[in-house]
């Protein structure tokens, strides 16, 4: 199921390429998701929530196309979060 995190990472890389503003931050958040997808350790809700919070801060400042890509990435993260125990 970690492929959803990898997909989210790829989507954020695409969003970063298309963004005029916040490209670096989108890239960083995408890299974090990519690292989480590749690691063997469990991923906790808190870490994912912090990433999603960062996306929520960026989203109002980007154009509609980039915002739609952020939404897709967020959906992938939510799909992954449904598979892990906790909050």
MOPAC internal coordinates of N, CA, C and O (Angstrom, degrees):
PM7 1SCF
backbone

  N    0.0000 0     0.00 0     0.00 0    0    0    0
  C    1.4489 1     0.00 0     0.00 0    1    0    0
  C    1.5298 1   111.58 1     0.00 0    2    1    0
  O    1.2310 1   120.53 1   168.76 1    3    2    1
  N    1.3117 1   116.60 1   -11.24 1    3    2    1
  C    1.4705 1   119.05 1   178.69 1    5    3    2
  C    1.5235 1   112.09 1   -65.75 1    6    5    3
  O    1.2310 1   120.63 1   168.88 1    7    6    5
  N    1.3244 1   116.41 1   -11.12 1    7    6    5
  C    1.4652 1   118.34 1   176.67 1    9    7    6
  C    1.5250 1   111.40 1   -62.58 1   10    9    7
  O    1.2310 1   120.30 1   155.81 1   11   10    9
  N    1.3427 1   117.02 1   -24.19 1   11   10    9
  C    1.4640 1   118.78 1   176.32 1   13   11   10
  C    1.5294 1   110.61 1   -67.78 1   14   13   11
  O    1.2310 1   120.44 1   144.51 1   15   14   13
  N    1.3296 1   116.76 1   -35.49 1   15   14   13
  C    1.4665 1   119.55 1   176.35 1   17   15   14
  C    1.5283 1   110.39 1   -69.17 1   18   17   15
  O    1.2310 1   120.77 1   141.13 1   19   18   17
  N    1.3226 1   116.13 1   -38.87 1   19   18   17
  C    1.4647 1   119.69 1   177.15 1   21   19   18
  C    1.5281 1   110.48 1   -64.36 1   22   21   19
  O    1.2310 1   120.52 1   140.15 1   23   22   21
  N    1.3357 1   116.62 1   -39.85 1   23   22   21
  C    1.4600 1   120.22 1   177.85 1   25   23   22
  C    1.5231 1   110.44 1   -64.11 1   26   25   23
  O    1.2310 1   120.40 1   138.08 1   27   26   25
  N    1.3298 1   116.84 1   -41.92 1   27   26   25
  C    1.4605 1   120.95 1   177.86 1   29   27   26
  C    1.5223 1   110.32 1   -62.02 1   30   29   27
  O    1.2310 1   120.52 1   139.54 1   31   30   29
  N    1.3125 1   116.61 1   -40.46 1   31   30   29
  C    1.4606 1   121.23 1   178.21 1   33   31   30
  C    1.5270 1   110.55 1   -61.07 1   34   33   31
  O    1.2310 1   120.72 1   134.88 1   35   34   33
  N    1.3273 1   116.23 1   -45.12 1   35   34   33
  C    1.4656 1   120.60 1   179.27 1   37   35   34
  C    1.5307 1   111.20 1   -63.50 1   38   37   35
  O    1.2310 1   120.73 1   138.88 1   39   38   37
  N    1.3218 1   116.21 1   -41.12 1   39   38   37
  C    1.4626 1   119.92 1   178.57 1   41   39   38
  C    1.5262 1   111.45 1   -62.28 1   42   41   39
  O    1.2310 1   120.62 1   139.08 1   43   42   41
  N    1.3273 1   116.42 1   -40.92 1   43   42   41
  C    1.4625 1   119.18 1   179.79 1   45   43   42
  C    1.5211 1   111.72 1   -70.17 1   46   45   43
  O    1.2310 1   120.13 1   148.38 1   47   46   45
  N    1.3333 1   117.35 1   -31.62 1   47   46   45
  C    1.4713 1   119.66 1   174.30 1   49   47   46
  C    1.5235 1   109.58 1   -63.70 1   50   49   47
  O    1.2310 1   120.79 1   139.41 1   51   50   49
  N    1.3228 1   116.10 1   -40.59 1   51   50   49
  C    1.4619 1   120.69 1   177.11 1   53   51   50
  C    1.5229 1   110.74 1   -64.86 1   54   53   51
  O    1.2310 1   120.50 1   136.56 1   55   54   53
  N    1.3310 1   116.65 1   -43.44 1   55   54   53
  C    1.4612 1   120.88 1   178.42 1   57   55   54
  C    1.5223 1   110.36 1   -61.27 1   58   57   55
  O    1.2310 1   120.49 1   139.26 1   59   58   57
  N    1.3236 1   116.66 1   -40.74 1   59   58   57
  C    1.4647 1   120.39 1   179.37 1   61   59   58
  C    1.5244 1   110.86 1   -62.90 1   62   61   59
  O    1.2310 1   120.38 1   141.03 1   63   62   61
  N    1.3278 1   116.87 1   -38.97 1   63   62   61
  C    1.4631 1   120.54 1   178.31 1   65   63   62
  C    1.5290 1   111.86 1   -64.13 1   66   65   63
  O    1.2310 1   120.81 1   146.49 1   67   66   65
  N    1.3357 1   116.06 1   -33.51 1   67   66   65
  C    1.4583 1   121.06 1  -176.19 1   69   67   66
  C    1.5272 1   113.68 1   -90.46 1   70   69   67
  O    1.2310 1   120.16 1   166.75 1   71   70   69
  N    1.3248 1   117.30 1   -13.25 1   71   70   69
  C    1.4668 1   120.92 1  -173.80 1   73   71   70
  C    1.5230 1   111.51 1   -84.65 1   74   73   71
  O    1.2310 1   121.58 1   -42.12 1   75   74   73
  N    1.3220 1   114.59 1   137.88 1   75   74   73
  C    1.4597 1   119.78 1   172.23 1   77   75   74
  C    1.5244 1   109.81 1   -81.27 1   78   77   75
  O    1.2310 1   121.56 1   137.46 1   79   78   77
  N    1.3283 1   114.62 1   -42.54 1   79   78   77
  C    1.4596 1   121.50 1   178.42 1   81   79   78
  C    1.5236 1   109.25 1  -110.31 1   82   81   79
  O    1.2310 1   120.57 1   -27.09 1   83   82   81
  N    1.2889 1   116.51 1   152.91 1   83   82   81
  C    1.4615 1   123.46 1   174.71 1   85   83   82
  C    1.5258 1   114.23 1    67.85 1   86   85   83
  O    1.2310 1   119.44 1  -165.15 1   87   86   85
  N    1.3118 1   118.67 1    14.85 1   87   86   85
  C    1.4601 1   121.03 1  -179.25 1   89   87   86
  C    1.5266 1   110.94 1   -59.08 1   90   89   87
  O    1.2310 1   120.27 1   137.00 1   91   90   89
  N    1.3322 1   117.09 1   -43.00 1   91   90   89
  C    1.4633 1   120.02 1  -179.05 1   93   91   90
  C    1.5265 1   111.46 1   -62.72 1   94   93   91
  O    1.2310 1   121.06 1   135.45 1   95   94   93
  N    1.3189 1   115.57 1   -44.55 1   95   94   93
  C    1.4756 1   120.05 1  -178.88 1   97   95   94
  C    1.5232 1   110.67 1   -66.09 1   98   97   95
  O    1.2310 1   119.85 1   138.21 1   99   98   97
  N    1.3144 1   117.89 1   -41.79 1   99   98   97
  C    1.4682 1   120.61 1   176.81 1  101   99   98
  C    1.5238 1   110.43 1   -61.14 1  102  101   99
  O    1.2310 1   120.52 1   138.87 1  103  102  101
  N    1.3173 1   116.61 1   -41.13 1  103  102  101
  C    1.4567 1   120.67 1   177.62 1  105  103  102
  C    1.5178 1   112.05 1   -62.82 1  106  105  103
  O    1.2310 1   120.89 1   138.04 1  107  106  105
  N    1.3390 1   115.90 1   -41.96 1  107  106  105
  C    1.4690 1   120.54 1   178.95 1  109  107  106
  C    1.5320 1   111.23 1   -63.02 1  110  109  107
  O    1.2310 1   120.67 1   135.30 1  111  110  109
  N    1.3350 1   116.32 1   -44.70 1  111  110  109
  C    1.4658 1   119.71 1   179.98 1  113  111  110
  C    1.5237 1   110.63 1   -65.89 1  114  113  111
  O    1.2310 1   120.64 1   141.82 1  115  114  113
  N    1.3195 1   116.38 1   -38.18 1  115  114  113
  C    1.4626 1   120.22 1   175.77 1  117  115  114
  C    1.5125 1   111.91 1   -63.78 1  118  117  115
  O    1.2310 1   120.43 1   138.90 1  119  118  117
  N    1.3314 1   116.77 1   -41.10 1  119  118  117
  C    1.4697 1   120.91 1   177.56 1  121  119  118
  C    1.5249 1   110.91 1   -62.76 1  122  121  119
  O    1.2310 1   120.47 1   140.54 1  123  122  121
  N    1.3319 1   116.71 1   -39.46 1  123  122  121
  C    1.4612 1   119.99 1   177.89 1  125  123  122
  C    1.5251 1   110.79 1   -61.37 1  126  125  123
  O    1.2310 1   120.70 1   135.67 1  127  126  125
  N    1.3283 1   116.27 1   -44.33 1  127  126  125
  C    1.4668 1   119.36 1   178.59 1  129  127  126
  C    1.5269 1   111.12 1   -65.10 1  130  129  127
  O    1.2310 1   120.54 1   141.56 1  131  130  129
  N    1.3179 1   116.57 1   -38.44 1  131  130  129
  C    1.4606 1   120.29 1   177.06 1  133  131  130
  C    1.5204 1   111.66 1   -61.92 1  134  133  131
  O    1.2310 1   120.73 1   138.78 1  135  134  133
  N    1.3211 1   116.21 1   -41.22 1  135  134  133
  C    1.4693 1   120.29 1   177.75 1  137  135  134
  C    1.5218 1   111.18 1   -64.82 1  138  137  135
  O    1.2310 1   120.84 1   139.06 1  139  138  137
  N    1.3226 1   116.01 1   -40.94 1  139  138  137
  C    1.4661 1   119.83 1   178.61 1  141  139  138
  C    1.5275 1   110.93 1   -64.92 1  142  141  139
  O    1.2310 1   120.50 1   143.71 1  143  142  141
  N    1.3142 1   116.65 1   -36.29 1  143  142  141
  C    1.4685 1   120.69 1   179.18 1  145  143  142
  C    1.5220 1   111.07 1   -65.96 1  146  145  143
  O    1.2310 1   120.36 1   147.65 1  147  146  145
  N    1.3325 1   116.92 1   -32.35 1  147  146  145
  C    1.4624 1   121.45 1  -175.96 1  149  147  146
  C    1.5211 1   114.73 1   -88.47 1  150  149  147
  O    1.2310 1   119.93 1   163.15 1  151  150  149
  N    1.3126 1   117.74 1   -16.85 1  151  150  149
  C    1.4659 1   119.67 1  -174.31 1  153  151  150
  C    1.5284 1   111.45 1   -79.69 1  154  153  151
  O    1.2310 1   121.15 1   -21.60 1  155  154  153
  N    1.3162 1   115.41 1   158.40 1  155  154  153
  C    1.4600 1   121.76 1   179.08 1  157  155  154
  C    1.5265 1   112.45 1   -89.35 1  158  157  155
  O    1.2310 1   120.39 1   160.58 1  159  158  157
  N    1.3233 1   116.85 1   -19.42 1  159  158  157
  C    1.4709 1   120.59 1  -177.70 1  161  159  158
  C    1.5207 1   110.35 1   -75.27 1  162  161  159
  O    1.2310 1   121.77 1   -19.46 1  163  162  161
  N    1.3325 1   114.21 1   160.54 1  163  162  161
  C    1.4551 1   120.18 1   175.53 1  165  163  162
  C    1.5200 1   110.14 1   -67.82 1  166  165  163
  O    1.2310 1   121.05 1   -29.88 1  167  166  165
  N    1.3006 1   115.59 1   150.12 1  167  166  165
  C    1.4578 1   122.91 1   177.44 1  169  167  166
  C    1.5205 1   107.09 1  -104.51 1  170  169  167
  O    1.2310 1   120.54 1   -46.43 1  171  170  169
  N    1.3310 1   116.57 1   133.57 1  171  170  169
  C    1.4613 1   118.44 1  -178.79 1  173  171  170
  C    1.5210 1   111.06 1  -101.84 1  174  173  171
  O    1.2310 1   121.66 1   -23.15 1  175  174  173
  N    1.3269 1   114.42 1   156.85 1  175  174  173
  C    1.4577 1   121.18 1  -179.00 1  177  175  174
  C    1.5210 1   112.22 1   -58.78 1  178  177  175
  O    1.2310 1   119.99 1   142.98 1  179  178  177
  N    1.3233 1   117.63 1   -37.02 1  179  178  177
  C    1.4592 1   121.28 1  -177.64 1  181  179  178
  C    1.5156 1   112.39 1   -59.59 1  182  181  179
  O    1.2310 1   120.72 1   135.21 1  183  182  181
  N    1.3083 1   116.24 1   -44.79 1  183  182  181
  C    1.4678 1   120.28 1  -179.93 1  185  183  182
  C    1.5267 1   110.55 1   -63.32 1  186  185  183
  O    1.2310 1   120.81 1   135.65 1  187  186  185
  N    1.3303 1   116.06 1   -44.35 1  187  186  185
  C    1.4597 1   119.92 1   179.32 1  189  187  186
  C    1.5285 1   111.20 1   -66.55 1  190  189  187
  O    1.2310 1   120.40 1   142.94 1  191  190  189
  N    1.3191 1   116.83 1   -37.06 1  191  190  189
  C    1.4625 1   120.89 1   178.89 1  193  191  190
  C    1.5240 1   110.63 1   -63.64 1  194  193  191
  O    1.2310 1   120.28 1   141.39 1  195  194  193
  N    1.3330 1   117.07 1   -38.61 1  195  194  193
  C    1.4686 1   119.97 1   178.47 1  197  195  194
  C    1.5303 1   110.55 1   -64.81 1  198  197  195
  O    1.2310 1   120.62 1   139.72 1  199  198  197
  N    1.3113 1   116.42 1   -40.28 1  199  198  197
  C    1.4669 1   119.99 1   177.53 1  201  199  198
  C    1.5214 1   109.64 1   -64.17 1  202  201  199
  O    1.2310 1   120.24 1   134.60 1  203  202  201
  N    1.3337 1   117.15 1   -45.40 1  203  202  201
  C    1.4531 1   120.46 1   179.67 1  205  203  202
  C    1.5257 1   111.57 1   -64.76 1  206  205  203
  O    1.2310 1   120.17 1   146.36 1  207  206  205
  N    1.3020 1   117.29 1   -33.64 1  207  206  205
  C    1.4566 1   120.79 1   176.40 1  209  207  206
  C    1.5291 1   110.16 1   -64.00 1  210  209  207
  O    1.2310 1   120.84 1   138.23 1  211  210  209
  N    1.3137 1   116.00 1   -41.77 1  211  210  209
  C    1.4611 1   120.12 1   176.54 1  213  211  210
  C    1.5175 1   111.63 1   -61.08 1  214  213  211
  O    1.2310 1   120.57 1   139.31 1  215  214  213
  N    1.3237 1   116.52 1   -40.69 1  215  214  213
  C    1.4610 1   120.25 1   177.65 1  217  215  214
  C    1.5272 1   111.19 1   -64.83 1  218  217  215
  O    1.2310 1   120.68 1   140.48 1  219  218  217
  N    1.3228 1   116.30 1   -39.52 1  219  218  217
  C    1.4689 1   120.68 1   179.49 1  221  219  218
  C    1.5298 1   111.13 1   -64.51 1  222  221  219
  O    1.2310 1   120.02 1   147.10 1  223  222  221
  N    1.3226 1   117.57 1   -32.90 1  223  222  221
  C    1.4685 1   121.24 1   178.24 1  225  223  222
  C    1.5276 1   111.41 1   -70.34 1  226  225  223
  O    1.2310 1   120.97 1   144.17 1  227  226  225
  N    1.3145 1   115.75 1   -35.83 1  227  226  225
  C    1.4684 1   121.27 1  -176.60 1  229  227  226
  C    1.5280 1   111.43 1   -78.30 1  230  229  227
  O    1.2310 1   120.43 1   141.04 1  231  230  229
  N    1.3138 1   116.79 1   -38.96 1  231  230  229
  C    1.4577 1   123.06 1  -168.83 1  233  231  230
  C    1.5361 1   114.54 1   -49.84 1  234  233  231
  O    1.2310 1   118.46 1   135.83 1  235  234  233
  N    1.3337 1   120.54 1   -44.17 1  235  234  233
  C    1.4797 1   119.43 1  -177.91 1  237  235  234
  C    1.5304 1   113.72 1   -66.07 1  238  237  235
  O    1.2310 1   120.17 1   162.28 1  239  238  237
  N    1.3178 1   117.29 1   -17.72 1  239  238  237
  C    1.4668 1   121.05 1  -174.06 1  241  239  238
  C    1.5246 1   114.51 1   -96.40 1  242  241  239
  O    1.2310 1   120.33 1  -178.83 1  243  242  241
  N    1.3422 1   116.98 1     1.17 1  243  242  241
  C    1.4688 1   119.41 1  -176.50 1  245  243  242
  C    1.5281 1   109.85 1  -113.29 1  246  245  243
  O    1.2310 1   121.07 1   -13.50 1  247  246  245
  N    1.3304 1   115.56 1   166.50 1  247  246  245
  C    1.4705 1   118.67 1   179.99 1  249  247  246
  C    1.5289 1   110.60 1   -73.07 1  250  249  247
  O    1.2310 1   121.06 1    -8.78 1  251  250  249
  N    1.3142 1   115.58 1   171.22 1  251  250  249
  C    1.4633 1   121.39 1  -173.30 1  253  251  250
  C    1.5296 1   113.12 1   -61.05 1  254  253  251
  O    1.2310 1   120.25 1   142.72 1  255  254  253
  N    1.3032 1   117.13 1   -37.28 1  255  254  253
  C    1.4594 1   120.75 1  -179.12 1  257  255  254
  C    1.5267 1   111.23 1   -65.92 1  258  257  255
  O    1.2310 1   120.73 1   134.03 1  259  258  257
  N    1.3081 1   116.22 1   -45.97 1  259  258  257
  C    1.4673 1   120.79 1   178.46 1  261  259  258
  C    1.5271 1   109.79 1   -66.54 1  262  261  259
  O    1.2310 1   120.09 1   140.01 1  263  262  261
  N    1.3248 1   117.43 1   -39.99 1  263  262  261
  C    1.4660 1   121.13 1   178.09 1  265  263  262
  C    1.5306 1   110.50 1   -60.83 1  266  265  263
  O    1.2310 1   120.27 1   139.78 1  267  266  265
  N    1.3280 1   117.08 1   -40.22 1  267  266  265
  C    1.4648 1   120.71 1   178.67 1  269  267  266
  C    1.5333 1   110.94 1   -64.29 1  270  269  267
  O    1.2310 1   120.51 1   142.05 1  271  270  269
  N    1.3165 1   116.63 1   -37.95 1  271  270  269
  C    1.4653 1   120.41 1   178.12 1  273  271  270
  C    1.5285 1   110.05 1   -68.45 1  274  273  271
  O    1.2310 1   120.29 1   140.48 1  275  274  273
  N    1.3241 1   117.05 1   -39.52 1  275  274  273
  C    1.4676 1   120.52 1   175.63 1  277  275  274
  C    1.5215 1   109.71 1   -61.32 1  278  277  275
  O    1.2310 1   120.22 1   138.21 1  279  278  277
  N    1.3187 1   117.19 1   -41.79 1  279  278  277
  C    1.4721 1   120.66 1   178.15 1  281  279  278
  C    1.5285 1   111.28 1   -60.77 1  282  281  279
  O    1.2310 1   120.43 1   138.32 1  283  282  281
  N    1.3263 1   116.78 1   -41.68 1  283  282  281
  C    1.4695 1   120.45 1   178.12 1  285  283  282
  C    1.5277 1   110.35 1   -62.19 1  286  285  283
  O    1.2310 1   120.74 1   135.78 1  287  286  285
  N    1.3227 1   116.20 1   -44.22 1  287  286  285
  C    1.4678 1   120.10 1   179.21 1  289  287  286
  C    1.5275 1   109.94 1   -62.95 1  290  289  287
  O    1.2310 1   120.59 1   137.97 1  291  290  289
  N    1.3082 1   116.48 1   -42.03 1  291  290  289
  C    1.4568 1   121.45 1   179.18 1  293  291  290
  C    1.5354 1   110.42 1   -61.52 1  294  293  291
  O    1.2310 1   120.44 1   140.02 1  295  294  293
  N    1.3295 1   116.76 1   -39.98 1  295  294  293
  C    1.4710 1   120.83 1   176.95 1  297  295  294
  C    1.5274 1   111.18 1   -61.09 1  298  297  295
  O    1.2310 1   120.48 1   140.71 1  299  298  297
  N    1.3148 1   116.68 1   -39.29 1  299  298  297
  C    1.4728 1   120.93 1   178.32 1  301  299  298
  C    1.5300 1   110.37 1   -65.31 1  302  301  299
  O    1.2310 1   120.43 1   138.11 1  303  302  301
  N    1.3221 1   116.79 1   -41.89 1  303  302  301
  C    1.4644 1   120.13 1   178.22 1  305  303  302
  C    1.5230 1   109.83 1   -64.09 1  306  305  303
  O    1.2310 1   120.22 1   137.43 1  307  306  305
  N    1.3293 1   117.19 1   -42.57 1  307  306  305
  C    1.4644 1   120.10 1   177.69 1  309  307  306
  C    1.5213 1   111.59 1   -61.62 1  310  309  307
  O    1.2310 1   120.22 1   140.67 1  311  310  309
  N    1.3171 1   117.18 1   -39.33 1  311  310  309
  C    1.4614 1   120.63 1   177.65 1  313  311  310
  C    1.5168 1   110.81 1   -61.42 1  314  313  311
  O    1.2310 1   120.47 1   139.60 1  315  314  313
  N    1.3231 1   116.71 1   -40.40 1  315  314  313
  C    1.4591 1   119.89 1   177.36 1  317  315  314
  C    1.5271 1   111.04 1   -66.98 1  318  317  315
  O    1.2310 1   120.95 1   136.53 1  319  318  317
  N    1.3264 1   115.78 1   -43.47 1  319  318  317
  C    1.4811 1   119.52 1  -178.09 1  321  319  318
  C    1.5293 1   111.49 1   -60.29 1  322  321  319
  O    1.2310 1   120.05 1   150.87 1  323  322  321
  N    1.3156 1   117.51 1   -29.13 1  323  322  321
  C    1.4666 1   120.50 1   178.51 1  325  323  322
  C    1.5312 1   111.96 1   -66.72 1  326  325  323
  O    1.2310 1   120.26 1   162.28 1  327  326  325
  N    1.3226 1   117.10 1   -17.72 1  327  326  325
  C    1.4622 1   121.07 1  -177.19 1  329  327  326
  C    1.5259 1   112.68 1   -93.67 1  330  329  327
  O    1.2310 1   119.80 1   171.76 1  331  330  329
  N    1.3331 1   117.98 1    -8.24 1  331  330  329
  C    1.4504 1   119.18 1  -178.10 1  333  331  330
  C    1.5322 1   110.38 1  -109.79 1  334  333  331
  O    1.2310 1   121.57 1   -30.26 1  335  334  333
  N    1.3045 1   114.60 1   149.74 1  335  334  333
  C    1.4668 1   119.32 1  -177.96 1  337  335  334
  C    1.5220 1   109.95 1   -78.38 1  338  337  335
  O    1.2310 1   121.59 1   -21.54 1  339  338  337
  N    1.3022 1   114.56 1   158.46 1  339  338  337
  C    1.4563 1   120.38 1   177.68 1  341  339  338
  C    1.5015 1   110.58 1   125.84 1  342  341  339
  O    1.2310 1   121.24 1    27.54 1  343  342  341
  N    1.3091 1   115.23 1  -152.46 1  343  342  341
  C    1.4647 1   122.90 1  -175.12 1  345  343  342
  C    1.5095 1   112.03 1   -51.27 1  346  345  343
  O    1.2310 1   120.10 1   180.00 1  347  346  345

